[in-house]
Amino acid sequence: MFVDRVIIELQAGKGGDGCSSMRREKYVPRGGPDGGNGGDGGSLILESRLGVNSLAAYANRRMYRAPKGAHGQGSMRHGKKGNDQTLLVPPGTTVIDAEHGFVIKDLKKHGEQFVIARGGRGGKGNAHFKSSTNRTPRERQLGETGEVRDVILELKSIADVGLVGMPNAGKSTLLSRISSARPEIADYPFTTKHPNLGIVDVNEEKSFVVADIPGLIEGASDGVGLGHEFLRHVERAGLLVHLVEPMPVDGTDPVQNYHAIRSELREYDASLAEREEMVVVTKSELDCAADVRDALAESINGEVLLISAMTGVGLPDLISEIMSRVDHRRKLMLQAGEEIMVLRESDLPNTQGQQKKRLPPHLAGPTRNLSDEVQAKNFDKHSQQPGLDGDGT
């Protein structure tokens, strides 16, 4: 199940109460105060992690509560601190305050984390208040209440390329041909119910991420169809690939369909209309595809590619052009001091805390070079000494 927006309540742990206690022990007169402090409450931490693909884990649970701190006890025994609880979300998750609507944090990179609800401090025991003028304090502190807040987790897919277009334009078929993603494909509109991500490996060193957005229709920016729910997923895409079907099933004009989708993108977010775009006519095996390509190129006064995801015609040129534009954008990002996103967890650099797996003794010790062909032999010191014959003379 794909979930890209949830509202949850976060409650940090309460701090433990301090203890008010006096030492009462035989042979120890005037033992004095010995009440321990309470432990701090646990905090709630949000962390973005590669491999977490949606917010489905938070769909059926409304509240998340961190452990409380333990109370202090006599004999100067301090309460145990509540363990912090880490909640994992996909990279690209925006954390929004549900009450006031402002963005708290935008988790874009793998491993990025922050404390969303801080645990309460533990109260001080009466031993903390002991002084030269107050030898027998009776006061103590109660533990503080942990932070409580309602937040909205909203996922905006992080992709280099976003595939947009009318329903049945061939977006899912194209994604399945150029990547290992396997989205649902059928011959009826709105087959894609949620965004699909795929990694396109051009060669051993170059790759990019493609997001297949559910089909858009006129009025999508106002909530018509499925597009309103998923238009946010194209906000982070640096390049938009607009797929146009040459012969729509509803008999509409392909050129008008293109301009309708452009208008919806502009209505949703004005910056999307200025985003770099590639226009592609799909299903080149149809007789009218070439004519539609020419008419669309004349209408936008730009280049329009012609491909067929079914037969593979034009796909190498399309991938090469996309990779060229993605490389150019990444260079501009590096010059601006921005970081390039990591596509896979295996691509992450090894940190100092990550140690290599320890090899067993038979693979790391003196016998590591032995095998069925190379067996251990007894050492003959006479035969190993230079200048001596086999009889030792």
N, C-alpha and C positions, 0 to 999 in steps of 0.2 A: 504494500500500500504506500502510495506517495502522498506525503503531507508536507506542505510548504508554508503553513501559517497556523500557529497555535497560540493560545493565551493560557498562561500558567501562573500560579501563585507560589512565590518563593518565601520561605520562612526560615531564617537562620536560627541556630540553637541559642537558648537562653543560658546565661552564665550561672554557675552554681553559687549558692549562698555561702557567705563566710560563717564560720562557727564561733560561738562564744562559749569558751570552756576555761575552767581553772584546774590546774594540776592538783590532784588529790592523791598523794602517795605516801606510804609509810616511811618515816624517817626523812621526809622531805617537807619541812615546814615552809610555809609561804612559797609554795611552788610557782605561783604566778600564772598569768594567762598563757594558754597553749592552744588556742583555737586556730585551725588552719584556714587558708584561703580557698575559695571556690574556684573550680576550673573554668576556663573560658569556653563559651559555646562554639560549636562548629560553624564554619562559614560555607556558603554555597558559591561554587566557582563554575563559570561557563568556559569551555575550551573547545576550539574548533579542531577537528581531527579528520584527516583523510581516511576514506573508507566508510564514513558515515554519510549516507546519500540523501537522507530526508529526515524530517522531524516526526516520523511515525512513532517513535518511542514515547513521545509526549502527547499523543493524540487521545489516549484513554485514561490519562491521569492528570488531575487538575492541580494538586498541591504537592510540593516537594519541601520536606522539612529536614534540616540538618540536626545531628545529635546535640543534646544538651550537655553542659558541663556538670560534673559531679559536685556535690556539696563538700565543703571542708569539714573536718572532724577534729576531735581532740587529739592531744599528743602531737600537735604540729603536723597533722596529716592533711596535705592539700588535696583538693579534689582533682580528678582526672579531667583533662581537656577534651572537649568533644571533637571528634575527627571531622575534618573538612570533607565535603562531598562535592565531587566534580561531575558536572553534567556535560556530556559530549554532544556537539552540534556539528553540522557540516560547515566547511569553509564557505563563506558567502552569506552567513546568517546575520541579519540585522536585529539588534536587541532594542526594543522600543518600550518606553514607559507607558503602561496601559492607561494610567490616570491622566497624565498631562500630554501624552502624544509625542514627546521629544525622543530623539535617538540617543540611547545610552552608549552603545558601542557597536561598531561594525567589524565583525570577525571575518577577515578576508583570508588570512594566511594560516597554514597548518601549524598547530601548536600555540596559536595565540590564545591567551586566556586572561580573565580578570575576575575579581570578586564582585558578584552581583548582589549578594546579601551578606553583610558582615555579622558574625556572631557576637553576642553580648559578652562583656567582660565579667569575670568572676568577682564576687564580693570579697572584701578583706575580712579576715577573722580578727578576733579581739587582740590577738598577739601582735598584730600590725600596729595597733594604737598604743602599745606600751612605750612609756617614756620615763624620764627621771622624775617627772612631776605627776605622772599618772601610772602608778605601779599596778593597779588592778582595774584596767578598763573592762567595762561590760558591753560596750557598743560593738557592733559588727555591721557589715554591709551586705545588702541583698544583691544577688546577681542581676546584671542588666538584661533587658529583653533584647533578643536579636532582631535585626531588621526584617521587615515584612513588606513585600512589594509585589504587585502584579505586573507582569511583563508580557509583551507580544514578541514571539520569535517568528521572524519572517525570512524565508529563504529566497535569495536571489542567486540563481545559478551563476557560477564563475566559469565563463567559456570565452575562448578567443573568437569564435564564430557563432552567430545565431542564424538558424534557418527560419525564415518567415515566409508567409504566403497564404493563399486561400486553402480551404480544405481540399484534399485529393490532389495537391500540387506535386506530390512525390517527395516530400521532405523525409518521411520515415524510410522510404525505399532508398533514397540517396544515403542516408545515415548508415543503413545496414550494408551498403556496398563499399563505403570508404572507411568504415571502422568495424570493430568487433561487436558493437551494440546490436541488439536484436529487438527493436521495437515492434509493436503489433502493426501488421500491415493488412489492409483489406480494401475492397473496391467500393466503400461507402464513406460519406463524409464523417468527420469527427472521430476517426478511428483512434487517433492519439488523444488520450485523456489527460496526460500529464507530460511535462518536459522530459526528454531523454537526452542523456549525455553520452558522447562517444569520443574516444581518443584516436586520432588519425596519425599513424606512424608513417611519415614520408620516407625516412631512412633511419639509420641507427642513432643519429644525433638530433634529428628534427622531428617534431610532432606538434600537434595543436588539438584543442578541445572544441568539439562542435555540440551545440545545443539545438535539439529539434523542438520547436515551440508548437503547441497545438494550433490548428488552423484558425486563422483570423477571418472575420467577416465584417461587413460594414456595420458600424455601431459597436464594435468591440470595446472601444474606449469608454462607452457608456454602460457596459455590462451586458451587451448582446452576445450570445454564443458563449464559447469557452475562453475567448481571448482575454477578456477583462481579468480573469483570475491568474493568467500566466504571462501577461505582458511585462511584468516586473522582471522576468527571467532574461529578457533581452537587454536590460539596462546596463549590465556590465560587459556585454559583448562588444569588442572593439570593431568588429566587422560584421555587417549584416549581409547575408546571401538571400536575396529575394527570388524565390522560385515562382515561375508563372506557368500555369497549365495552358497549352495551346488550344485545347478543346474542352472547356469546362462542361461538367455533366448537366449543369442547370442552363446551358445555352447562353451565358453572359459573354460579354466582350472581354478578352484577356487583357487588352490595354486598359480598359476602364477598371478592371479588377486590380491591376497594379496600382493605379492612382488612388483607388479607394483604400487599399491597405496603407499606402504612404500617408494618406490623410488621417487614418486612425492612429498611426504611430505618432504623427505630429500632435494630434489632440491629446494623446496620453502623456507624452513628454516631448517638448519642443526640441530637446537635444537629440532625440532619436532621428528626427528628420535631417539633422546635420551629420549624422554618423556615416562613416565610410560604408559604401554599399556596392555589391556586385549583383547585377541583374542576370538571371539565368532562365532560359526557356527549357522546360523539361520535355520528356517524351518525344524526342526528335524522330522516332520511328513513324510518327503520324505525318501524313502528307502536308498538313497545313502548318507544321511547326516552323519551317523556314520562313514562310510568309509572316507569321506572327512575330518571329524574331526581327525581321526587317521593319515591320510596322512599329514595334516597340522601340527599336533603336532610333527610329526617326522621331518618335514622340518624346523621348527623353534626351535626344541629341547626345547619345553616348553608346558605349560598347555593350552588346548583349551577347552572352555565350549561349550555345545550343548544345545540350547534352541529352543522354538517355541513360538513366540509372538501370534500366532493364537490360540493355545490350552493352553498356559500358562505353558508348561513344562519347568522347569529350571529357570523360572523367579524369584522365591523367593531366590534361591541360587545366582543368578546374582546380585540382589539388595543387598543382604547381603555382598557379596564380594566387590561390589563397595563402599558401605557405610564404610566398614572396611578400605579400602584404602584411602577414602576421610578423614576419621577421623585421620588416621596416618599423612596425609599431613597437616591437620589443626594443629595438635600438633607441627609439625616441624615449621610451620609458626608462631605460638605463641611463640615458643622458640627463633625464630629469630627476634621477636619484631614486626612482621607484624600483621595487623588486619584481622579478618575474615569478609568476606562480608555479608551484611544483605540481606536476600532473599525477604522479604516482608516489606511493609511500616508499617504494624501492629506490626512488630518485633522491630521497632525502640524504644529506650528508651525514656521516657518522659523527656524533658529538662525543665529547670527552667522557661523558657518563656511560656511553655505549661501548662495552668491551667485547672483543671478539670471543666467540664461543671457545671454551677450553677443550682442547683435544685430549682424548684418553691416552694413557701411557704407551700403549702399543703403537700409537700413531705419532707421538711426539718424543718418545724416549730413544735410547740407543738402538732398539730393535725395529725402528720404523722402516728401515730399508730391507728387512728380511721378507722373503716370499717363498712360494713353493720352489722356485728355481734357485733362489739365493738362500741357502741354509747356513745356520751358525756352525762354525768350525772351532776345534780346539787350537789354542795358540801354542806353537812350538818355538820357544825362544832360540833354540840352536839354529833352526832353519831360517830364522829371521835376521840373525846377525850377519852383517856383510863380511866377506872374506873368509867364511868358514865353509867347509864342505859338508856334505850330508852326514858324515860320521863324526862331525864336531872337531876335526883336526885342522 
